[in-house]
Amino acid sequence: MKIIRDAQALMGMLESGELNREFTDAFTKVLEKLDELSSDQPKVTFKGEISLKLKLEVKNGMVEINAEIPPPKLPKMPRRSTVYFLVDGGRLSTEHPQQNDMFGGPREIDRSRPQLTDA
């Protein structure tokens, strides 16, 4: 009679080892995604989560174990914000309504002025 004495051995045997492989793959994917996000923004902490749920049923001295690996939880992907200004009637503008355009928009080039040349 073979007796299973610890969870590590049981994990390796459940579903003929397929559960262990699937859990390891999911665990690795979560870590890879967190590493990728962290590399892009090293000052931000990113969190993920992976779970293993074991359901146990006992009847007449026999144990049935059913495993579930819910979809991993990854952080929401950070998005950039865009700023606009509200103007008349709730319309959006890319320019601050109380600041004058420094350059006044496109201007004609004054071609009557003499051109400077290198001498």
C-alpha positions as CSV (number, residue, x, y, z in Angstrom):
1,M,0.0,0.0,0.0
2,K,1.4,3.4,-1.0
3,I,0.6,6.2,1.4
4,I,0.8,9.8,0.3
5,R,2.3,11.8,3.1
6,D,2.6,15.3,1.8
7,A,0.8,17.8,-0.5
8,Q,3.8,18.1,-2.8
9,A,3.6,14.4,-3.7
10,L,-0.1,14.6,-4.1
11,M,0.1,17.6,-6.4
12,G,2.5,15.8,-8.7
13,M,0.1,12.8,-8.9
14,L,-3.2,14.5,-9.4
15,E,-4.6,14.1,-12.9
16,S,-1.6,12.0,-13.7
17,G,0.7,15.0,-13.4
18,E,-1.3,17.2,-15.8
19,L,-2.6,19.4,-13.0
20,N,0.9,20.2,-11.9
21,R,2.0,21.1,-15.4
22,E,-1.0,23.3,-16.0
23,F,-0.6,25.1,-12.7
24,T,3.1,25.6,-13.4
25,D,2.3,27.0,-16.8
26,A,-0.3,29.4,-15.4
27,F,2.0,30.5,-12.6
28,T,4.8,31.2,-15.1
29,K,2.6,33.2,-17.4
30,V,1.5,35.4,-14.5
31,L,5.1,36.0,-13.5
32,E,6.1,36.8,-17.0
33,K,3.4,39.3,-17.4
34,L,4.2,41.0,-14.1
35,D,7.9,41.1,-15.0
36,E,7.0,42.7,-18.4
37,L,4.9,45.4,-16.7
38,S,7.4,46.0,-14.0
39,S,10.2,46.4,-16.6
40,D,8.2,49.1,-18.4
41,Q,7.4,51.0,-15.1
42,P,10.0,50.0,-12.5
43,K,8.6,52.3,-9.8
44,V,5.1,50.8,-9.9
45,T,4.1,47.7,-8.0
46,F,2.1,45.2,-10.0
47,K,0.2,42.4,-8.5
48,G,-1.2,39.1,-9.8
49,E,-3.0,36.1,-8.4
50,I,-3.3,32.5,-9.2
51,S,-5.4,30.0,-7.3
52,L,-5.8,26.2,-7.1
53,K,-9.1,24.9,-5.8
54,L,-9.4,21.3,-4.7
55,K,-12.8,19.8,-4.1
56,L,-12.9,16.7,-1.9
57,E,-15.7,14.1,-1.8
58,V,-15.6,11.1,0.5
59,K,-17.9,8.2,0.3
60,N,-17.5,4.8,1.9
61,G,-13.7,5.3,2.6
62,M,-12.9,6.5,-1.0
63,V,-11.8,10.1,-1.7
64,E,-12.5,11.8,-5.0
65,I,-10.4,14.9,-5.7
66,N,-11.5,17.4,-8.4
67,A,-9.2,20.3,-9.1
68,E,-9.9,23.7,-10.6
69,I,-7.5,26.4,-11.7
70,P,-9.6,29.6,-12.0
71,P,-8.3,32.1,-14.6
72,P,-5.3,34.1,-13.1
73,K,-5.9,37.7,-12.1
74,L,-3.5,40.2,-13.7
75,P,-3.3,43.9,-13.0
76,K,-5.3,46.2,-15.2
77,M,-3.2,47.5,-18.0
78,P,-2.2,51.1,-17.3
79,R,-3.6,53.6,-19.7
80,R,-2.5,57.1,-20.5
81,S,-4.8,60.0,-19.9
82,T,-5.4,62.8,-22.4
83,V,-6.2,66.4,-21.3
84,Y,-8.6,68.7,-23.2
85,F,-10.3,71.9,-22.2
86,L,-14.0,72.6,-22.1
87,V,-15.1,75.6,-24.1
88,D,-18.5,77.1,-25.2
89,G,-21.4,74.6,-25.0
90,G,-19.4,71.8,-23.6
91,R,-17.1,71.3,-26.6
92,L,-13.6,70.1,-26.3
93,S,-10.5,72.1,-27.3
94,T,-6.8,71.2,-27.4
95,E,-5.9,74.7,-26.4
96,H,-6.5,76.4,-23.1
97,P,-9.3,78.9,-23.7
98,Q,-7.7,81.6,-21.4
99,Q,-4.3,81.6,-22.9
100,N,-3.3,83.3,-26.1
101,D,-1.6,81.4,-28.8
102,M,2.1,82.5,-28.6
103,F,2.6,82.3,-32.3
104,G,-0.9,83.4,-33.4
105,G,-1.3,80.4,-35.7
106,P,0.3,80.1,-39.2
107,R,1.7,83.4,-40.6
108,E,2.7,84.5,-44.0
109,I,6.4,84.9,-44.6
110,D,7.4,88.5,-45.3
111,R,9.4,88.2,-48.5
112,S,10.0,91.9,-48.9
113,R,12.8,91.8,-46.3
114,P,16.3,91.4,-47.6
115,Q,17.8,87.9,-47.1
116,L,20.9,87.5,-45.1
117,T,23.8,85.7,-46.8
118,D,27.0,84.3,-45.6
119,A,29.9,86.4,-46.6
